[in-house]
Amino acid sequence: MPRPPSFRVRFFLLRATQRPLGLCVIFPLFTRRRFLATAHLSRVNLRHSAVPREIRVGLLDKLFSRKISKDAFAKIVLDPLAAKGISNTTYHPDQFSITIGKDSNTIFLHNTYVNYIDADKTRRTMLIEHLTGSFATKTDIPHSYSAAAPNLMPIVRAPSYFSLVALDFQARSANAKLSGLDCPTKPICDGLVAMLAHDTEHSIMQVNRESFDRWGVTLDAALSAAIDHLRDKTDTRLLREVFPGLYQGQWGDSYATARILLTDLIYRVSVEGDPIAFLPSCDNLWVTGSLNLNGLRKLLELADQLHFAGHPLSPNFYLLNNGTWSPYLPDDPALRDLSLKLIRKREAVDYNQQTEALNKIHARDKIDLFVAKYMVFRRKDGTEYSTAVWSNGIDSLLPKADTFTFGIDPPKKQFLTVPWHLAYPIVSNLLEEQPGLLPVRYRPRTFPDEQQRAALRTHAIQLNEN
């Protein structure tokens, strides 16, 4: 009888399914080394099942355990914090977070809560101990570059991550201190940036601009040294083939996605066509080839679970060509549609979070500005599209979507829907991109005039919705 697959897990504390927020700059962000001996990155055994192992194990524990509420989980976290001498804590049910002291000393609970619900008793204890213990052993980044340099490592994030974190803090406090969230980043390609982390025995902390100002070094110089550290710590054998032509990074060290910066590593694996990387969560790297339709299909079958189970990074595929990464959509129509569906779902989550925060800020500061929703509709043939509604006479902030829906005279149901890429050149002079907001928002200063509407009508489309 074959042995059942071993149960290996990893703990994620950063980006939550409903909000891409984390413990940011001032707090430990990842699982510490004392857990790495027993807690590793979950692996997907695709030869036996398309479902990640952590979904298939501990089933009896889940069946016979009662799902606790968010408020009850917050108390489970607060009690050991108090036992460790951490006082002045406040639970915020609306944000599902706990603040310690003032401003940005915040624990966002959602991701740990998701992992906690799916865990057995032993793992639950470890999750709570790690989350609360990391605050009791908080360390600072050294003030000198020479002292910090040996522990610098690269990490990869989505640009919207920082904007949404800052916006959430502003929504909770008009006097929120955001300087600690200002982390220098270097673009990798559209949707991905590289930055620095300081890795110690007890925590991994993002490096903010204040540290760079003290060090007197450039991001490029420090990042180059950090990438060398990552290369030295990378066992190339751990980018393993788990399905024909499909590879999964199995390092379990919090830096899997950063290894897209090691393009020599990516080129080393054998794939059909150009290398394609998928980074669904912050410690989850997959590689296949642009011509491997079965590999791409397998990733898209798993994509929703991989991306939204916790700590999401990017819903996109990325293609490596001549050492440079760029976003990629499959040529196959069915695969392209699945990929776009995942992207729209991520955009909807981010825009919804952004909308909630902006509405709170506007209500508090008495700003009369409508924040338009990012809306996704399904056609009768099953395909989807997103739209931003631009209503005549309403001062609003518009999301970027597949289409504009122009509300020429909403009471009379006079609407005009035009694909974004055709409408934007016609109306771009009317739109102001809002600084600091990601995902991007545009503020119209006036509605299209008759001449512009006539041009828009030549590109209008009819939509067959369910």
N, C-alpha and C positions, 0 to 999 in steps of 0.2 A: 504494500500500500504506500503510495507516495506521501511524503511528509507535507503537511499544510504549509503554506508560505509563512515566513516569520513576520511578526508584527513589529514594524518599525514606524515611528512617528516623528514628526517635527512640530515645533511649537512656533507660531507666528504671532507677533505682537504689534505689527504695524497697521497695515491698511485693511479696513473692515469692508465687508460686502456692501453695506449701505452707505458708507462714507470712507473715502480714501484718506483716513487720518491715521496718525500714529503718535508715538511718544516723542516725535519730533527731535529737536536738537539736544534738549537738556536732559533727556532720560535714556536709560539703557533700552536698546531697541530689539535685541535678538536674544535667542537662547544662549546661555553661557556654556563654557566648555565642560563644566562639571556634569552637564546633562548630555553632552555630545557622545559620551561613551555608551549611553543607553538609548538616546533619543536621536534618531537620524531622519533624513529626508524620506518621506514615504515614497515607495517605488510602485510603479504600475506594471503588473505582470501581464502584459498584453498577449502573451502566448496562451494564457489560461483564461483570462477574462479582460474585458474592456473597462472594468470598474476598478478604481484605485483600491488598494488593499485595505486602507483604513476604513473604507465603506463596508468591507466584507467581513471585518473581524469585530470581536466584542459585541456580537449581535444580541446575545442573551442579556448582557449588561444593559443594552439600550432598551430591549423589550420590557425588562422588568424594573427599569428606573423611571421615576417620574420626572418629566421635564419641568425644571424650575422656571419661575418668572424672572424677568430682568431685574426687578427690584430685589428679589431674594438673592440673586447672584451678586448684586452690588453689596449686600450685607456680608456675603461670604468673603468678599474681598476686603471690606472695611474692618472686619474683626481681626484678622491677622496683621493688618497695617497698624491697628492700635496696639496689638500685642508686641510689635516691633518698635514701639515708641514713636510712631509717625502720627502726629496729631494735626489738628486744624484741617481736617478733611471735610469736604462737602460733596455730597452726591447730587448730580444733576440728571433727573430722570429723562428730561426732554432730549438731552445730548447723550444719554447713557454713558456718562463719564464721571470721574471723581477728580476733583482738584485738591491739590495739597498746597497750602499757603496761598500765594497770590498769582494771578495772571496765568502764565503758560505752564505751570507745574500740573500737568493734566495726564490722567490715565484714561485712555479711551477703551471701553470694555468690550465692544461688540465682537472683535475678532477672537479674543480669549473665551468669550461666552459661547461663540459658535463651536470652538474646539472642545470646550467643557461639556457641552450638551452631548457631543458624540463620543466622549471619552469614558473609559471604565474608571473604577474608583481609584486605582493606583495612579493613572495618568491625571485624573482630576486634581489629586493632591499635589502632584508635581507642577501642574499648570499654576495653581494658586501660589505655591511656594516660590516659583520662579517670578511670577508677576510682582508679588509683594516684596520678595527678597531683593530684587534688583533695585528697588527704591531705598532699601536700608543700606545698600552698599554702593550708592551713587558716587562716582568719581568724576573729576574734572579733567578736561583736556589740558596737557602741559602748556605753559606760556611760551616756551622756547621751541622752535622748529626742530632743533637737534634732539631734544628729549621726546618730541612727539613722532618724529619721522619713522623710527623702527616699527611703530604700530599702526601706520596709515595703510588703509586698504580702499580700493575703489568700490563704489556701489552704483547701481543704475536705478533711476526713478522716472516716472512720468512727470512732465512739467506741470501738469494740472494739480499734482499732489500738493505742491507748496502753496499755490494760490488758494486751494480749497481749505487747507489747514489755517492759513492766515485769515481767511474770510470767516471761518467758524469762530476763531478767537475774537474777531471784531464783533461778531453777532452777540457773543456772550458778554463783552465788556467794551464800552466806548473808549476805555483807557488801556486796552490790552497792549502789552509790550511785545512788539513783533521783531525786535532786532535779533533775537536769538533764532528766529526762523529764516533769516536771510543767509542762505547757504549758496556760495558760488557753485555754479554748474557749468558743464561744457556740453553743448549739443552733440549727440551721436547721430541722430537723424530726426525726422519729424516724429514726435511722440516719445522720444527717449533722451535722457540726459545722464551724464556721468558726474559723480561728485565724490567727495572724500568722507571716509568714516575713520574714527579712532578706535581701535580694537584693543581692549584690555581683558584682564582675567574676568572682570565682573560685568562689563558692558561694552556695547558698540554704540558710539555716539556720532551723529552727523556733525561735520565740521562747518561752523558758520563763519561769516565774514569777520567777526570780531577776532577769531583765532588767526585768520590770515593777516589781519592788520597787525597783530602782535608779532607774528612770525616774520613778516617782511619777505615772503616768497610768493611766487605766482601760482595760480591754480595749475597751469600746465606743468610746471616743474614738480610740484608735489604729486600731481596725478600720475606723472610718468614714473616716479619712484614707487607709488602705490601699486601700479600695474606690474612693475617688476616683482614686488612682494607677492602679488597674486600668482604670477607665473611660477615663482619658486615653490608655492604651496599647492600647485595644481598637479594632481596625478592624472595624466591624459587617459589612462585606462578607465577612468570613472565616467567618461562620456560613453555610455554603453548602449549597444543596439538592443532594443526591447521588442522590435517589430521590424520586418524586413525594410531596411533603409531608414528606420526611424530611431533616433538616439535620445536618451534621457541623461541629463547630468545627475550623478548620484554622489556628490561630494558631501552633502549634509553639513555645510560649514557657513551658511548664510551668504555665500558669494557666488552662487550658481549663475545668476543672471549677469553678474559683472564679467563673466568669462566670454561674453560676446566681444569684449575688448581685446581678447586674445584671438585675433583672427587666424593666426597660424594653427591654433587648436581646432577651430571650426573647419578649416581647409583640410585637416588631417583625416577627417572621417570620410568614408566613401558614400556619396549620395548621387542620385540621378539628377543631372542639371545643376543649377546654381544652389548653394546652400540656403536653406530657409530656416530661420530661428523663430521660435514661439516662446514668449516669456509671460505666461498667463499670471504668475504670481511672483513675488519678489525673490523667491528662492527656488524657482522652478524653470529650468531651461530644457527645451526640446530642439532637436535639429533634424531636418529631413531635406529632401531635394525638391526643386521646383517641378521636376517631371515625375515625381513619385506621387501619383494621384491617390494611391491607397494609403500612403503615409499621411498626406494632407487630410484625407477623409477621416482617418483614425483620430487625428488631433482634433478635428472639428466635432467628432462624436463626443470626445472627452472635454471639449473646450469650456462648456458652460460650468461643469463641475470644477475643472481646474482653475478657472478664472474667478468664479464667484464664491468658492468655498471658503475663502479667507485670504487677506493680504494681496489683493489684486494688483497687477502692474499694468499689463497692456493686453488688449484683445486682438492686436494686430499680428500678422505675419511680417517678418522682416527678411529681405533678400540681401545676400552678400555678393557684391560684384566689384572686382578689382580692389578688395580691401575696404570697401565702403558699404555701409548698411543703408537700406531705404525701405519704406513700407511696401508691402506686396499684397496683391489680390490675385487669387488663382485664376488662370485663364478659363478653366472649366466652369460653365455657367452655374451648375448646381453648387459647386464648392464656393464659387464667388458669392452666391446668394447667402449661403450659410455663414461665410466670413463676415459679410456686411451686416447680417442679422445680429451677430455677436457684438460687433462694433456699435451698432445702434443701441443695443441694450446697455452697454457700458456708458455711452454718451447720455442716455436717459437717466441713469443713476447719478452721474456727475452733475448734469444740469439740474436735476431735482434737488440735489443737496445745495447747489449754488443758489437756486431760487429761494429755498427756505431761509438761507442765511441772509440773502439780500433783502427779502421781505421783512425780516426781523430788524435789520439795520434801518431800513426806510421807515418802518413804523416807529421805531425809537427816536429817530432823528427828524421825523415829520417831513419826509421827502415824498412828494407825489410823483412816483415813477413806477409804471407797470412793468413787471418782470414777466415776459412772455414765456410760456412753457415750450419745451422741446417735446413735440408730439409724434408718435409713431402710429401709422395706420397700416392695415393689411388690405390688400386688394383681393378681389374674388379668386384670382389665380393662386393665392397663397403668398405672393411676394409682398414685401413691405417697403415703405418709404417714410421718411421723416419730414416734418414741415415746421416752419416758423411763420406765425400769423402776424402780418404787419397791417394793423388797422388804421384807417384814416382818422386823423384827429386825436390819436392817443399817444402821449409821450411814453415810450416804452424802450425796453432793452431786449433785443432779439437774439436768440441763439443761432448758431450756424447749423443748417440742416440740408437735406437733399433738395428741398423745394422751398420757395416763398409762397405763401398764400396771402395775397393782397386783399384786404377787406375794403373794397372800394365804397360800398354802402351796405354794411352788415345788416341793418334793419330790413332792407329790401333783398337780402341774401345775394348781393352782388359781390362775388368773389372771383379771383383770378389766380390760378396756380401755375407757377412757372419753375422749371428746374433751376436750382441755385446757380449753376455754372453759366446759364444763359441770361439770367436776370441780373446777376451781380454787375456785369460790365455796364448795364444800362442805368443802374441806380446807385452805383458805388459812391458817386459824388454826394449822395444824400446821407451816407452812413458814416458814423464815427466809431471806430473800434475803441472799446473801453480799456484803458491801460490797467494792467494788474489782474485782469479777470481771465482765468482759464478753467474750463473751456471758454472759448472766445464769445464775447457779446458785442453787438453793434447797437448804437443809439441813432435812430433816424431823426434828422433835424426837420424834415418836412416830408410830406407824402409825394409820390411821383406825380408830375404834372400830366396834362393831357397828351403831350407828345411822347413822354416816356411810357405812359399807359398803352398808347397805340403800338409802340415798339414791343412792349411786354405781351400784348395780345397775339402777336405773330408767333410767339413761342409757347403760348398757353397749352396746357395738356388737360385731357379729360381723365378723371380718376374713377376707376370701378372699385369701390370699396365694399367690404362686407357690411 
